[in-house]
Amino acid sequence: MTSYADFYRQSINEPDAFWTEQAKLIDWQQPFTRVCNYDKPPFAHWFEGGTTNLCHNAVDRHLKDRADQAALIYVSTETGVEKTYSFTELHAEVQRMAASLQALGVTKGDRVLIYMPMIAEAAFAMLACARIGAIHCVVFGGFASGSLASRIEDATPKVIVSADAGSRGGKIVPYKPLLDEAIRLSSHKPEAVLLADRGLSPMQLVAGRDQLWSDLRAKHVNDKVPCEWMKSTDISYTIYTSGTTGKPKGVQRDTGGYAVALAASMKHIFDGRAGETYFSTSDIGWVVGHSYIIYGPLIAGMATLMYEGLPTRGLDKEPDGGIWWRLVEKYKVTAMFSAPTAVRVLKKQDPALLKKYDLSSLRALFLAGEPLDEPTARWISEGLQVPIIDNYWQTESGWPILTIANPVEKKASKFGSPGIPMYGYNVKLLHESTGEELTQPNEKGVVVLEGPTPPGFMQTVWKDDARFVNTYWKTVPGKMVYSTFDWGIRDKDGYYFILGRTDDVINVAGHRLGTREIEESISGHAGVAEVAVVGVADTLKGQVAMAFVVPKDASVLANSAEALKLEGEVMKRVDQDLGALARPSRVRFVSMLPKTRSGKLLRRAIQAVCEGRDAGDLTTMDDPSALQQIRDRVEAG
């Protein structure tokens, strides 16, 4: 068996040979003539001369050997729907969607904006766009009209695909009024809007513009739509980075490089095998949904489980903290991908639920999206008795930068570390102000990538090459390297530890502290369920750390004596772990922390409230009452 060190070394030192081998994992209609064109750094062009198609690789090529195998398993605990589509059935539905889009005037290179809940039609739409060579742009269903309008203006879609409504925790969220308002606000108007009617919320159709998917599907039910063979370097999709201020920043992805990157990651990282089932609990509005709900598992010939609902609600719409484990058992899930936030939610459920179901099919649980704290990792590891594999990546990268590639060579995970650099990523730690490379263990620096970035990485910012170069490649003095904007350290074994954003640094009396380090210390206390630490302006010290803690025992919230006691213990723990300098000025207790619906902490909004500023655009917030709690605690003193 190849050692991972040799595997990685070849990817960096002999990239052409390495990626030529990985490119055999997908079908090419026309073979490529040049593996990587890096003539104009930092722009990397992969597999030039080759032609392929994402939909062909995800669907059509499997019809020969696994036509009747499950391809898309759709489960909604919001509506009680559970439906499995075979590769043959998925192939037919995607062609119906493709024919419908063509009937609305969509051709190769046109943009199609998808603003949909987690329903099967959203998967059909993404794959249909890939099939006919249209560029899809999925906008997270949680965005309000203003945010959606700015994305419509930037993407200039010919057609928008949407639905009457989504649902979360049994609460209906009408999409159509939000979409209508967004189109009104946008200077760009789509030629048509294609709507899936779930019967959840009444819709007012705009004459001449709005079409029902059920009507067009009936017209094109038997249509055959061949795959459009795309250049490897042609754009497959754009996706907007969450949290972007000002003009939206569209991450642009290619076709061939992305297909190869996903096929390789399914083999070397996720151990995905044809005929098995993959379950990613993400949303198609985020990059994880693109890579590991839709394209990755299907390219690997797996069934992919697409889930709409909370992790604590069953198909009968009753509370069920074991619903995910029930699905793992039923569909014999072998690889599961989720987020630390979801695990922390499940941590509050009855631990017996982890033992109630037969989880013997599960080989690993992968986590990403935010740092994985050690107590959470240890809890789920002991509960599932399978490897818990953290991984670190970004919307920009499209697939993991740091993790463990167990299928190449088994390596132990380290709690608190996402792992080691993945093949193709030339990861370095640089000093923030001198640009000097840090080579000694546990030196803190900015995590950067040297070009060329590997296949599947963003090509550029949509319609803005200058922004791509200036934003990502010109932040380290004297060096053209891609900045992740994250602090990190590397231990003596080569494992990386991410310490937080370079822009989430707290500067206390001239000393720079990462919020992640303080959070890690506090989360280790037995009485702490979740924590967020932000830097707050202070006239004496410049900034001080402020901690907001969700206690495991809710009675702390109503008992000032208990709260004072726990605050003192938390302070003492930080003192012991990091020193008095890192001790928060206050620890305030809340029942929940403000997050986006994808589970990311809204630290900047918390900071703004603490400093008496406007919290900004909160359209992605899951529950507005969480931020109100922060405000109430701050105002109470």
N, C-alpha and C positions, 0 to 999 in steps of 0.2 A: 504494500500500500504506500502511495506517495505521502511523504510528510507534508504537512501544511506549509511549513517554511519553504520547501522546495517549490510547491505549487504557487505560493505567493511570489517567490523570487522570480519565477519564470514570467508571471504576469507583468512584473515591473521591468525586468531586463530584456525579455523577448516577447513583447506584447503582440506582435504580428502572428507569431507561431501559436501563442496561447489563445488568442481570440479567434484565429482560424479554426482551431479545434472546437471551441465553444459554439461557433457558428453552425456546426454540424447538427446541433440540437434542434434547429428549425428548418423548415422548407424554404428554399429559394427558387423562384421561378427563373431567375437569371443569376448566375454566380457573380460575386463581387470581384473586382479587379484590383482594388487597393484596400488594405485592411483599415489603415488610419491615415487620414490626411490632416497633418498638424502644421501645415505650411504657414498658417496665419494665427499664431497663438493669440488669445486663449481658445480659439474656435476649433473644436475637434470634429471631424467628419468621419463617421465610421461606415465601413463596408461599401465604399463608393463603387458604383457600377452595378451593384446587386439590386435585384427587384424582388419584393416579397409582399405579403399582406398580413396584417395582424389578425384579421378575422379568419383567414384561411388557416393560419397556424393554431388559432384557438378553437376552431369549430370544424371546418371542412376536412382537414387532414385526418381527423379521428373517425370519420364516417366509415372508413374501410375496415377498421379493426374493432371499433367499440360503438357502433351506431346506436345500439339499444341501451348502452350504459348511461346512468345518471350523469348529467352535465351541470345543470343548474337546479339546486334545491332551494326553493323559496319558502321561507317561514316568516309569518307575521303574527306576533302575539298581540298586535293592536287590533287586527281584524279577524283573527282566528283562522287565517288561510295557511295551508301547508300544501305545496305542490311541487312535484319533481318533473323536470323536463329532461328527456334523453338528448343525446347529441343530435339525433334525427329531428326531434321536436324543436330543439333550440335553433337548428339550422333553418327550419321552416319559418319560425317566428322572426328570426333576424332578416330573412329574405322579404317577409311581408313588411317589416319596418323599413327596410332599404327601398323597396318599391314605393312605399308611401312617401318617403322623403324625396325620392326622384320625381314622383308625381307633383310634389310641391315645388319643384324646380331646383333641388339640390344636386350639384355636380361636384366633381373632383376639385378639391381646394376650397370649396365653400365652407363657411363656419356654421355649425349647428350648436346652439347653446342648450344645454340640458339642465333643467331646474326641476328636480323631481325627488319625491320621497324614495325610500328603499323598497322599490317594487320591481318585479321582473321586467316590466316594460322599460325601465331605466337601463337594464343590462342589454335588452334588445337594441335600444337606441344607440348605445355606445358601440356595440359590435356592428350595427348597421352602418354607422358613419365610417368605421374602419373598413368595412366591406367595399363601400363605394368611393373611398378616398376623400371623404369630407373630414374636416378638422373638427373634432368635438371639443367642447368646453363645458365641463360640468361645474355648475355653481351649487354650492352647498344649500340644501333646502331650508336651512335655518336663517339665511340672509333676508333682511327686510328690503323694502323697495329701493331705498337710496343706494345701498350697497349693490344690489342686483343691477340697478340702472347704470352704475359706473362700469360694471363688467359688460353689459350689453353694448355700451358705447365703445369700449376698448376692443371687444371681440368682433363687433359688427356682424352678427349672425344673420344668415338668410332666413333661417327657420329656428324657432324655439320650441323645444319639446317639454311639456309640463304635465301637470295633473290637477284635478280639482282640489285635492288636499292631502296632507300627511296627518299622522297621528302620533302622539307621544304620551305614554302613560294614560291612554284613554282619552286624552284631550285632542280634539280635532284642530288642526292648523290649516285654515284655508290658504291654498297657494295662488289660486286664480286672481283674487283681488290684489294680492301683492305684486303679481306679475303684470297685471293691467296698469297698476300705478307706476311700476318700474318702466314700462314701455312709454307711458305718458311723460315721465321725467327724462327719458333718454332722447338724445338728438338723433340716434339711429333707430329706425323702425324696422322690425323684421317683416318679410313679405307674408309669412304665415306662422301660425301657432298651432301645434299639434298636441291635443290634450287627451290624456287617459282619464276617463271618468270612473272613479272608484265608488261613486254613490255616497261619498262622505259629506259633501258640501255642495249646495246648488251653485251652478255656474251661469253667468251671463255670457253668451257667445257673441263675439264681434263679427258681424256679417262681412263676408269676403276675406276675413283673415283667419278666424279660428276654425279648426277642423277637429272632429272627434276621431281618436285612434280606432275606435270600434267600427266606424263607418269606412275609413280607408282600409283597415285590415280586411273587412269583408270584400272590398273591391279587389284586393290584391292577394287573396288567400292562397291562390295557386301559382303566383308569380315566381319565376326563377330569375335571380339577379346574380350574375357572376361577380367574382372578386375583381376589383380594379388593382392591377399590379402596380405597386408603388416603388419609387426609388427608395433605397434604404435611408437616404438623407431627407426624404419628404417628411413634412410635419404630420404627426399622428394626432396630437392633441395639445391644448394649452390648459393650464390650471393656475388659478390665482393663489398666491401665498396668503395664508390667513394672517391677520394682524397688520397687513400693509396699510400705511397711511398715505394720504394723497392719492395720486393716480395709481390704479391697481397694477400690480406687477405680474404679468402673465408668464409663467414658466413654460417654455416651449420644448416639446419632446419630439425626437425623430421616430422613424418606423422600424428599420432593421436593427439598429443598435439596441433599441428598447426591447424588441422581441428576443434578441440573443441574451441580453442582460437578465431578463426575467426567466428564460428557459434555464440559464446557467444557475441562477439563484435558487430556483425550485429544486435543482439537482444537488447543488453543493452546500446550500445553507439550510433549506427547509425540508430536505429529504422527502420531497413530494414524488410519489410514484403513481403512474397511470393506473386508473381503476380504483384508487383510494379517494377519500373525502377530505377536503380542506375547509376549515371554518375560520374566516376572518370576521371579527365583530365590528369592523370599522364602518364607514359610510362612503358611498361613491363620490361624495362631495370633497373628499380628502384624497391625497395621493395614495394612501394605503389601499383605499377601495379600488382605485384603478389597477394598481400593481398586483394586489393579492386578494381581491374579491373577484375581479373580472378576468384580466389577461393571464396572470401568472399560473393559477391553478388549471385553467382551461388549456393553455399552451402545453402544460405537463400531462394532459389527458386525464385530469382528476375531475371529480365532481366538486363544485364549489357551493358552499352553503351561504346564502344571502339572507340576512336576518333583519327584520324590522321590529323594534321593540326594546324594552328595558331588560336588563339581565335579572330582574326580580319579578317578572310577570309571566304567567303561563299562557298556553293557547286557549284555555278556558277564561282568560282575562282576570283570573284570580291571582293573588300574590303567590309567587313561586320562585324562591331564591335558588332553585336547582334547575331552572329551565335550560340553561346552557349545557349542563352536565347530562340532562335528559336527552338533548339533541346529540351530544357526543356519543352516547350509548346507542341511540336509535340508528344513526347514520354511520356508525363506526368511524368517526373522525380520527385521522391519524396525526394531523398537524393543526394546531389552533393558534391564531394570532389575535392578540387583544392589547389592551392598554393597562398600565398600572392603576389608573383611576378606576377602571371596571373591577379590577381585583380588589381594590380597597372597598368598593361597594359590597362585593361578595363576602368580604372579610367580616362584615357586620351581620351576615346571615348565619343560620344554624350550621355549625361545622359538620354536623352529621350528614348534611346534604352531599358533601364530597365523598362520603362512603356509601351513599344510597344507590348509586348507579355504577354499572360496569364500565369503567373507563380504560379497560385493558387495551383497547385499540390505539389510544393516544400515546404517541412516542415523545412528543415535546409540546410545551407551551411557549410561544414566542411573544415577547412584549416589546412595545415601542411607543413613541409619541411623546414621551416625557421621561424624566429620570425615574428609574426604579429604585425605591428605597429598600434598604436591607431588611427591615422587619416584614414588609409586604412580600418580598421575594422569599424569605424564609418560611412565612406562613403558607403560601401557595405551594412551595416546593415540598414541604412536609405533608400537605394535604393531598396533593396529586401523586406524589412519588414518581414524577417524571422530570427530566431536565427542564428547568426554567431558563430560557435563553433570551436575554435582553438583547435588543439591537438598537443602534443609533443611526438615524439617517434624516433626510430632509425632503421637503417637497422637491427641492432642486435636484437631489441625487436620484430619486426614483426607485432606489433599492438600497439595502443596508451598506453603510460605510464601515461600521464597527460591529462585529458580532462574533459568533463562534461557528466555524464551518465543520460541524461534526461529521457529515458524510465524507469529507476529505480525510480528516483525522480527528478522532475523538479528543476533545480537550475539556477540562473542567471549567465551568462557569465560576466567576468570582462575584459574590454579592456586592452590588454597588457599581460594578463595571459592566458596560455593554459588550466588552470583549476586545478583540484585536482587529487590525485593519484587514478588510476583505480584499481579495485578489483584484487587481486593477486600480485600487486606490493607493496612491503614493502619499500616505498621511505623515505629516510632520507637526512638531510643536515648535512654534517660533516665539521669541521674545517680542512683546507687543510694540515696544518703541524702537528697538535696534534691528529687528528682523533676524536676529541671530538664531540659528537652530539650537534647540535645547536637547541635549543627548543624555544627560544624567537622569537616573530614576527620580521621580517625584518632583521634578522641576515644573512649575506652573507656567503654561504659555497658551497662545491661541492655536486652536486646532485648524490646520490648513491642509490643502491638497495641492500637490504639484501637478501641472498639466503634462500630457493631455489627460483630461478626466475620462473615465472608462465609458464603454457603451451604456446607453440608458440614462446617462446624466443629461441635464438640461442642455439644449443646444445654445440657447440665448434667451433674452427676455423678448417676448412677442412684440414685434415692430420696433424694437429699441436696443440695437446692438451696443450703443454707447452706454446705456444704463447697465447692461450686463457687465461690461468691462469695468466701469467706474464703481459700481456697487460691490461687486464680488472680488475683483482681481487687483484693485489698487489701494487696498487698505493697509497693507504692510509696507513700511518704508523700503524702497529700493528693490522690492521683489514683486514679480508677477506670479502670485499664488492665489488660489481660491480660498477665501476666508469663510469658515463656517459660522463665525461670530460666536463661537463657544470657547470658554476656558477649558483646559484639560490638563491632566497629568498622566504620566505613563509610569507604571511600576517596573521593578527589575525584571519581571517576566514578560514585559511588552504589552500588558493589559492597560487599556485607557480608562480613565475615570473622568466623566464630564462634570464640570463644576458650575455650570450655569452660563448664561449669555454674557458676552463681554459688555453688553449694555445693561446688564442686571447686577453690575458690580456696585457694592456699597463702599463708599470712601469715608471711613470714620477717622477723623483726626489725622488725615494723611495716610492712613493704612487701608489698603484695598482688600475687601472681603467679598467672597462669592456667596450669594444667597443660598446656593445649593449646599454649601458646607454647613451652614447654620441649620438649614432644614433637616439635613441628614442627622445632625446631632439631636435635634428636638424630637424627630420621629422615632428615635430609638427609645424614648421614654415609654414605659408600659402603659401609661394613661393617655397616650396621644394616638388618635386615629389618623388625622391628616394635619398638615401644617403648610402655611405660606409665609415666607419672610420677604419683606420689601424694605428698601432704603427710604427713609423719610428725612426731608430737609430739617436741619437743626442749626440754630444760630451759633452754637458753640463749637460743635464738632464737624460741621459741614453736612454730615448725614448720620443718622442712627438707625439701627435695625429695629423693625417692628414685626412681631410675630402674631399671626392669627391661627389659632389652634382649634380643631374639632376634637373635643375630648371623647374618649371611648365611653365614659359614663356621662350620660346626658344630664344627670342631676347636678353636675358641676355648674351648669349654666344658670341654675336657679339658687345656688348656694354660694354666697360670697366668701364664706370661710373656706369652703372646699376649693373654690377658684383661686383664692390667695395662696393656699397651700400648694396647689399644683403649679401655679406660676413660679413660686419660689423654687420648687424642685426642678422645673425646666431651666430656670436661670442658672441654677447650680450645675446642672448637667452641661450646659454650654460652656460655663466657666471651666469645667474639668476637661471637656473635649477640645476646646479651641482657645480658651483664655478669656479673661475679662473683657478684652477689647471687642470680642464677637458677641457678648451678651446682649440680648435685645433690651431696648429701653422699656418696653412693655410686652407682655403676653396677654392677648385678648382672646376670649373664648366665644366661639360661634358654633351654630349647629351645622353649617355648611359653608363652603368656600365658593366664591364666584368663578364659574368656569364656562368655556364654550361647550356646545353640545358634543364636541369631539373629545372633551375631557381636559382641555388645556386650561391651566390656571390663568386668570386675567390679572396678573401681577401689576401691570401698569394702571389698570383701573383701581386696584386696591391702593396703590401708591398715590394716585390722584386724589382719592377720597381722603386719605390721611393728611394730604397737604392742602386740602380745601380747594382743589382744582376741579374743572370739568372732567368727568371720567371718559369722555369721548364716545366713539361709536360702539355701542353695546349690542348691536343687532345679532351677534352670534352667541350672546349669553343664554345659558340654559334656564336659569331661574333668577330673575331680577331681585327677588327678595334676599338673595345671598349678599348682594352688594349693599342693600339697605341695612342689613344686620351689621356689616362693617361700619357703615356710616353712623348707626346708632351707638355702637361701642366706642367709636372715636369721640363722638359728641358727648358721651357720658363721662369721658375723662378717665 
